[in-house]
């Protein structure tokens, strides 16, 4: 059961960043957002499932983000990723700023993955100490 939830969480994380990059590519680089309703609804469904699966994993493993540092840092970074994503898709901002926010969000997502893989709040930067 645990591995099913874990791998489903990983699948939804991949779908989440895939949809984010797809939407960002059209909204920022092509200067024309994807117009169909599915592109506005599907990312929210995927992200909700991703969050629910993450909570389910934490409950199954009995880990509390207030006591397990890497998980707390990961959740804070997820909040930052959400804020950067919202700001990147606001069309009233200059294009250079939206591109910068979008790229920063993608890099932050990669950092979040490194935290999850290493179970270390420093993520990929923990590898530099060796």
LUMBAVO-436972 format. One record per atom (N, C-alpha, C): x, y, z; residue in one letter. Coordinates in steps of 0.2 Angstrom, whole numbers, plus 5000, padded with zeros to 4 digits. Layout:
XYZA;...
//
This chain:
500449945000X;500050005000X;500450065000X;501050065004X;501450125005X;501750144998X;502050094995X;502350104988X;501850124983X;501250104983X;500750124978X;500650204979X;500550224985X;500450294987X;501050334985X;501650314987X;502250344985X;502350354978X;502250304974X;502350304967X;501850344963X;501250344966X;500750384963X;500850464965X;501150474971X;501350544973X;501850564968X;502350524966X;502850544961X;502550554954X;502150514952X;501750524946X;501450594946X;501050604951X;500750674951X;501150734951X;501750724954X;502250774954X;502550784947X;502650734944X;502850734937X;502350774932X;501750754933X;501150784930X;501150854931X;501250874938X;501150944940X;501650984936X;502350964937X;502851004933X;502751004926X;502550954923X;502450944916X;501850994914X;501350994917X;500751044916X;501051114917X;501351124922X;501651194924X;502051224918X;502551174916X;502951194910X;502651204904X;502151164902X;501751174896X;501351244896X;500951254902X;500651314903X;501051374902X;501651374906X;502151424906X;502451434899X;502551384895X;502851394889X;502351434884X;501651414885X;501251454880X;501051524883X;500951524890X;500751594892X;501351644892X;501951624893X;502551664894X;502951674887X;503151614885X;503551614879X;503151634872X;502551604872X;502151614866X;501751674867X;501751704873X;501251754874X;500551744873X;500351684873X;499651664872X;499451604876X;499151614882X;498951564886X;498551514882X;498551444885X;498151394882X;497451414884X;496951414879X;496251444880X;495751394883X;495851334881X;495351284883X;495351274890X;494651264893X;494551264900X;494951204903X;495151154900X;495451094903X;496151114906X;496451164902X;497151184904X;497151234910X;496551254912X;496451294918X;496251254924X;495851194923X;495551154928X;496051094930X;496351064924X;496751004926X;497351014930X;497751074930X;498251084935X;498051084942X;497451114943X;497151114950X;497051044952X;496751004948X;496550934950X;497150894952X;497650904947X;498250864948X;498650894955X;498650954956X;499050984962X;498650964968X;497950964968X;497550944974X;497750864975X;497750824970X;497950754971X;498650744974X;499050784971X;499750784974X;499850804981X;499450854983X;499450874990X;499150824994X;498550794992X;498250744996X;498650684997X;498950664992X;499450604992X;500050614997X;500250674997X;500850695001X;500550695009X;499950715010X;499750715017X;499650645019X;499350605014X;499250535015X;499950495017X;500450515013X;501050485015X;501350505022X;501250565023X;501450585030X;501050555036X;500450545035X;500050515040X;500250435040X;500350405034X;500550335034X;501250325038X;501650375037X;502350365040X;502350395047X;501850425049X;501750465055X;502350515056X;502450555051X;502950615051X;502550675051X;502850725055X;502550785056X;503050835054X;502750885049X;503250935046X;503550985051X;503150985057X;503451025062X;504050995066X;504050925065X;504650895069X;505150865064X;504950855058X;505450825053X;505650885049X;506250905050X;506450965046X;506450965039X;506650915036X;506650915028X;505950915026X;505450885029X;504750895027X;504450965027X;504650995033X;504451065034X;504751115029X;505351105028X;505651145023X;505351135016X;505251075014X;504951055008X;504251085007X;503851085012X;503151115012X;503251195011X;503751225015X;503851295014X;504051315007X;504451275004X;504651284997X;504051274992X;503651224994X;503051214990X;502651274990X;502551314995X;502151374996X;502551424991X;503151434992X;503551474987X;503451464980X;503451394978X;503351374971X;502651404969X;502151394973X;501451414972X;501451494970X;501751524975X;501751604974X;502051624968X;502651594967X;503051604960X;502651594954X;502251534954X;501851514949X;501251564947X;500951584953X;500451634952X;500651694949X;501251724952X;501451784949X;501751774942X;502051724940X;502251714933X;501751714928X;501151684930X;500551684925X;500151744925X;500251794929X;499951854929X;500151894923X;499751914918X;499951944912X;500052014913X;499852044918X;499952114919X;500752134921X;501152084922X;501852094923X;502252094917X;502852134917X;503252134911X;503452064909X;503552054903X;503751984901X;504351964904X;504852004905X;505551984907X;505451954915X;504951994918X;504851974925X;504451904925X;503951894921X;503651834921X;504051774919X;504551784914X;505051734913X;505451714918X;505651764922X;506151754928X;505751724933X;505151744935X;504751704940X;504651634938X;504451624932X;504351554929X;504951514930X;505551534928X;506151494928X;506351484935X;506251534940X;506351524947X;505951474950X;505251474948X;504851424950X;505051354948X;505251344942X;505451274940X;506051254943X;506551304945X;507151284949X;506951264956X;506451304958X;506251284965X;505951214965X;505551194960X;505251134960X;505851074960X;506351094956X;506951044956X;507251034963X;507251094967X;507551094973X;507051054978X;506451064977X;505951024981X;506050944980X;506150924974X;506250854972X;506850834976X;507450874976X;508050854979X;507950844986X;507550894989X;507450884997X;507050814998X;506550804994X;506150734995X;506650674994X;507050674989X;507450624987X;508050614993X;508250664995X;508850655000X;508650665007X;507950675008X;507750685015X;508150735019X;508350785016X;508850835019X;508550905017X;508550945022X;508251015021X;508651055016X;509351035016X;509751075011X;509651045004X;509350995003X;509250964996X;509850954993X;509950974986X;510550954982X;511150994985X;511051044989X;511651084992X;511951044997X;511650995000X;511950945005X;512450905002X;512450894995X;512950854992X;513650894991X;513550964992X;514151004991X;514650994997X;514350975003X;514750975009X;515250915009X;515150865004X;515550805004X;516150815000X;
//
